[in-house]
Structure formats: structure tokens, C-alpha cells
Amino acid sequence: MVAVDDYRLIADALAEDIAAGRLRPGDRLPPQRSFARARGIASSTAARVYGELVRRGLATGEVGRGTFVRAAAPLGQPALSEPAGARVDLELNFSVLPEQPALLAAGLAGLVRSDALAPALAPVTVTGPPGAREVAVPVLARAGWAPEPERVLFAGNGRQAIAAAIAALVPVGERLGVEALTYPVVKGIAARLGVTLVPLPMDEHGLVPEALRGARVRAVYVQPTLHNPLGVTMPPARRAELAAVLDELELFAVEDAVYSFLREDPAPLAALAPARTVVVESLSKRLSPGLTLGFVVAPPGAVADRVANALRAGGWAAGGFALAAATRWMADGTTTALVRAKQRDAAERQLIAGKILRGYALCADPHAYHCWWELPEPWRAETFVAAAARHGIAVTPAAAFAVGPAHSPNAVRLALAAPPVDALSAALETLAALARGEYAGPE
């Protein structure tokens, strides 16, 4: 077996293959286990090799698809404001505004005193320390709905909140309904929990409630507000229809409200079906992915108990320091200030995307931090992703969101939140030029 310290030598050899053209931009590298077997190395060493290629900018990892060769530097002349070879990330959708570090630092100042830090370092339960639930309620409230404090539970992050909700509602071996295009992390969570996903049809208003009839599912995971990836927001009438079907079929819904802070209307599904809806939320989009907090708002009684048990058993409860910090930011107005700033920022970025990509089949909500682009002929999503990578731009193909064996749409999701505005504009100009065939066309 190759020593762990030699992973850089293997990465060097692959880098030489890329430079010599033996590995071309857009080529998919073997799965890490296959690569490890072929090279006679441990799987952990293969992971470090691939990580080193990504760190050098020679490869890019795509959720649910694998690792692809990027090239040492973008080809052609993309009009990016970043230094040559820099990667513009339109995959991850986390926004960090210029004023954000100073605002968050101010809230942490009081926490580093010894008298305040000691309780923050102590273990906490899923219900949090005294007063934390009450502080969370106005942050979670919207459009006239607010959860009762005793219904709020805390998770380490939004993904853990989703996992706890699914684990509480869907036994191992049973079926969970999801929108036909869904948050990719849910696919991984379901696989780990032994839950089968059942894709349900959507239309321009979101999930089609009638599809739940005959689907033989134990619950449904749904994103009614600013759906990821489509950006669709379910109108009030559709929410009411879904609530009625849930009551009739005695089904529970997991309502993912992580993007709801960007659009505060309409009222959540939980307002219409409070006894049938488990709301999952997070501070990661509002604040920062580096220090976050997840929320679960569960109906009282047996469901709340099962969610709490799932949080404890899965090790998904919030950490004391993160909960203490987040509580301060929620209480002192920092969270509210950043929400307002990010609402303005998202609207500005949507205007940029709409202007640059005008004339293309773009599905976008003016409040969202992402948009859905149905690509023009003759492009296919896979070749477009590879071509964008050759120009130093990472985008996500529809296949990452598709559930089941059905053919995924010929589309990509563009996450607009992460790059500086000038880099975002330049990257979108480059993608528009690719779509027009002004750079390398599809192969």
C-alpha cells in the first residue's frame, strides 16, 4: 500500500496527465473506491488525492455525480474579475455580506466573558437553555404565524433537523414522498436512514397534492417557499389544498422553510395544517454556515417526542456555544438586520441574472438566491457543466436534484449568493456566451 504521505505524489502524477492532455477538462475521474483499488491505496488516501486536486483548482466535485477535471486555468477569455484560474462558485448558496463579520463579532463580545462563557460550554438539551425558545419564536414567525415556544426544538444545523424529522416520521424500510426535483441532501439522508424516496409530480405552483393519493408514503418532504432548485413558491390556494389532503390521508409533512426568510409570504403550510406539519429551519442562510443552528417545530404530543428522541439518538442536538451565540444574535437584532440586508442582496442579484440571461428559459423568483435555467439546444446539462468548469465556473446540473430513474430535465441551477457582485456578473456573462456558442460548444 502507498504511504499516506505519498498522496501528493499521486496528485502530482494526475496533474501531469491533465497538463499533458491525457486527462481533458470535463473528464470524470473514477469513483474513489475504484481509484483506490486500481492504485493499491486506501480509500482514505484516494479521498486525499481528489481533495488535493480540488484544492489546486484542477478538479471540481459535483454533488451526487463525482469529481471532474477542471483544467489548471480557465480556457478562452472569460470576462471574470477574479485572478486567472480562480473558481467562481455558483453551486453553494451561502451569502456572506461585507458588513456581516462586524455585526456577528459585536454579538459575540459579551459571550467571551468568563461568566457568560461557562454556561455556553455546558451540555444543553434539545429544548435549549431557559429563554432560548422564546427568543427563537419571532425569528421563525412569518405572515401572521408564530410557533408556540414549547414546540421549538434545537438541532446542530438544518440538515440535522431534516434528518431528525424524517427519522421520527418514516420507519426504516418505509417510503417518503418528495418533489420530483428536491434538495440533494435529502437523498443522502434517506439512504442512511433506510427510507425509500418516492418522487411526486410538480407543476408551476409546486407539488401536486393529488399525487399523494395512491403514493403509499408515510410522510412527505416539501419546500413550499422558494423551492430548491426551481425557486417556485407555492401559492396560498395550493397550500390549502395540500393541507386538506394531509388531513384527509392522515399524513405528516416535513416543511423545509430554510429560504423562507427571503420571502415572508404566504403563510407557511404549518399555519394551515399545524397538527400535520413538522417545520425544519436553520440560521445558516440567514447568518453563516460556519456557526449555525437548526430548528424543528413539531406538533405537540407523540410526534414532538419522536423528533426529540431522534435528535438525541442521532447526535444531532445543538452545541452549547453555537446555541448561546445564536441566541444572542437573535435577541440583539443582528439576525433581523442581516435578514433585511440579504433580502436586498438577493433581489439585486436576481436583477443581474435576469438582465444578463434575458431571453433564456429562466425560472426565478425575484426574492430568491438561486435560479433554474432550462438550457437552449443543442446544449445538454452534463456538457454545459463541463464547459462552464473549463471557464472556472461551477454550476449544478439537474441530475443532482432528480429523484428516481426518470430522465432529469436539461437544466442547471445557478446559486447566486456566494461570489462578489462583479464576479457574479462576469460569470453570468461567460455562461451566456457559452449558451450562444461564442466559446467552446457542446461536444
Secondary structure as the mmCIF struct_conf table of DSSP 4:
data_model
#
loop_
_struct_conf.conf_type_id
_struct_conf.id
_struct_conf.beg_label_comp_id
_struct_conf.beg_label_asym_id
_struct_conf.beg_label_seq_id
_struct_conf.end_label_comp_id
_struct_conf.end_label_asym_id
_struct_conf.end_label_seq_id
HELX_RH_3T_P HELX_RH_3T_P1 VAL A 4 ASP A 6
HELX_RH_AL_P HELX_RH_AL_P1 TYR A 7 ALA A 20
TURN_TY1_P TURN_TY1_P1 GLY A 21 GLY A 21
BEND BEND1 ARG A 22 LEU A 23
TURN_TY1_P TURN_TY1_P2 PRO A 25 GLY A 26
HELX_LH_PP_P HELX_LH_PP_P1 ASP A 27 ASP A 27
STRN STRN1 ARG A 28 ARG A 28
HELX_LH_PP_P HELX_LH_PP_P2 LEU A 29 PRO A 31
HELX_RH_AL_P HELX_RH_AL_P2 GLN A 32 ARG A 39
TURN_TY1_P TURN_TY1_P3 GLY A 40 GLY A 40
HELX_RH_AL_P HELX_RH_AL_P3 SER A 43 ARG A 55
TURN_TY1_P TURN_TY1_P4 ARG A 56 GLY A 57
BEND BEND2 LEU A 58 LEU A 58
STRN STRN2 ALA A 59 GLU A 62
TURN_TY1_P TURN_TY1_P5 VAL A 63 ARG A 65
STRN STRN3 GLY A 66 VAL A 69
BEND BEND3 ALA A 72 ALA A 73
BEND BEND4 GLY A 76 GLY A 76
BEND BEND5 SER A 81 GLU A 82
HELX_LH_PP_P HELX_LH_PP_P3 PRO A 83 PRO A 83
TURN_TY1_P TURN_TY1_P6 ALA A 84 GLY A 85
HELX_LH_PP_P HELX_LH_PP_P4 ALA A 86 ARG A 87
STRN STRN4 VAL A 88 ASP A 89
BEND BEND6 GLU A 91 GLU A 91
TURN_TY1_P TURN_TY1_P7 PRO A 98 GLU A 99
HELX_RH_AL_P HELX_RH_AL_P4 GLN A 100 ALA A 109
HELX_RH_3T_P HELX_RH_3T_P2 GLY A 110 VAL A 112
BEND BEND7 ARG A 113 ARG A 113
HELX_RH_AL_P HELX_RH_AL_P5 SER A 114 ALA A 120
TURN_TY1_P TURN_TY1_P8 LEU A 121 LEU A 121
BEND BEND8 ALA A 122 ALA A 122
TURN_TY1_P TURN_TY1_P9 VAL A 126 THR A 127
BEND BEND9 PRO A 129 PRO A 129
TURN_TY1_P TURN_TY1_P10 PRO A 130 GLY A 131
HELX_RH_AL_P HELX_RH_AL_P6 ALA A 132 LEU A 140
STRN STRN5 ARG A 142 ARG A 142
TURN_TY1_P TURN_TY1_P11 ALA A 143 GLY A 144
STRN STRN6 TRP A 145 TRP A 145
HELX_RH_3T_P HELX_RH_3T_P3 PRO A 149 ARG A 151
STRN STRN7 VAL A 152 ALA A 155
BEND BEND10 GLY A 156 ASN A 157
HELX_RH_AL_P HELX_RH_AL_P7 GLY A 158 LEU A 169
BEND BEND11 VAL A 170 VAL A 170
TURN_TY1_P TURN_TY1_P12 VAL A 172 GLY A 173
STRN STRN8 ARG A 175 GLU A 179
BEND BEND12 ALA A 180 ALA A 180
STRN STRN9 LEU A 181 LEU A 181
HELX_RH_AL_P HELX_RH_AL_P8 PRO A 184 LEU A 193
TURN_TY1_P TURN_TY1_P13 GLY A 194 GLY A 194
STRN STRN10 THR A 196 LEU A 200
STRN STRN11 MET A 202 ASP A 203
TURN_TY1_P TURN_TY1_P14 GLU A 204 HIS A 205
STRN STRN12 GLY A 206 LEU A 207
HELX_RH_3T_P HELX_RH_3T_P4 PRO A 209 LEU A 212
TURN_TY1_P TURN_TY1_P15 ARG A 213 GLY A 214
BEND BEND13 ARG A 218 ARG A 218
STRN STRN13 ALA A 219 VAL A 222
BEND BEND14 THR A 225 LEU A 226
TURN_TY1_P TURN_TY1_P16 ASN A 228 LEU A 230
HELX_RH_AL_P HELX_RH_AL_P9 PRO A 236 LEU A 249
TURN_TY1_P TURN_TY1_P17 GLU A 250 GLU A 250
STRN STRN14 PHE A 252 ASP A 256
TURN_TY1_P TURN_TY1_P18 VAL A 258 TYR A 259
HELX_RH_3T_P HELX_RH_3T_P5 SER A 260 LEU A 262
BEND BEND15 PRO A 266 PRO A 266
HELX_RH_AL_P HELX_RH_AL_P10 LEU A 269 LEU A 272
TURN_TY1_P TURN_TY1_P19 PRO A 274 ARG A 276
STRN STRN15 THR A 277 SER A 282
BEND BEND16 LEU A 283 LEU A 283
TURN_TY1_P TURN_TY1_P20 SER A 284 ARG A 286
BEND BEND17 LEU A 287 LEU A 287
TURN_TY1_P TURN_TY1_P21 PRO A 289 GLY A 290
BEND BEND18 LEU A 291 LEU A 291
STRN STRN16 GLY A 294 VAL A 297
TURN_TY1_P TURN_TY1_P22 PRO A 300 GLY A 301
HELX_RH_AL_P HELX_RH_AL_P11 ALA A 302 ALA A 313
TURN_TY1_P TURN_TY1_P23 GLY A 314 GLY A 315
STRN STRN17 ALA A 317 ALA A 317
HELX_LH_PP_P HELX_LH_PP_P5 ALA A 318 GLY A 319
HELX_RH_AL_P HELX_RH_AL_P12 GLY A 320 ALA A 331
TURN_TY1_P TURN_TY1_P24 ASP A 332 GLY A 333
HELX_RH_AL_P HELX_RH_AL_P13 THR A 334 ILE A 356
TURN_TY1_P TURN_TY1_P25 LEU A 357 GLY A 359
BEND BEND19 TYR A 360 TYR A 360
STRN STRN18 ALA A 361 CYS A 363
TURN_TY1_P TURN_TY1_P26 PRO A 366 HIS A 367
BEND BEND20 TYR A 369 TYR A 369
STRN STRN19 HIS A 370 GLU A 374
HELX_LH_PP_P HELX_LH_PP_P6 LEU A 375 PRO A 376
TURN_TY1_P TURN_TY1_P27 GLU A 377 PRO A 378
HELX_RH_AL_P HELX_RH_AL_P14 ALA A 381 ARG A 390
TURN_TY1_P TURN_TY1_P28 HIS A 391 GLY A 392
STRN STRN20 ILE A 393 ALA A 394
STRN STRN21 THR A 396 PRO A 397
HELX_RH_3T_P HELX_RH_3T_P6 ALA A 398 ALA A 400
TURN_TY1_P TURN_TY1_P29 PHE A 401 PHE A 401
STRN STRN22 ALA A 402 ALA A 402
BEND BEND21 GLY A 404 ALA A 406
HELX_LH_PP_P HELX_LH_PP_P7 HIS A 407 PRO A 409
BEND BEND22 ASN A 410 ASN A 410
STRN STRN23 ALA A 411 ALA A 415
BEND BEND23 ALA A 417 PRO A 419
HELX_RH_AL_P HELX_RH_AL_P15 VAL A 421 ARG A 436
TURN_TY1_P TURN_TY1_P30 GLY A 437 GLY A 437
BEND BEND24 GLU A 438 TYR A 439
#
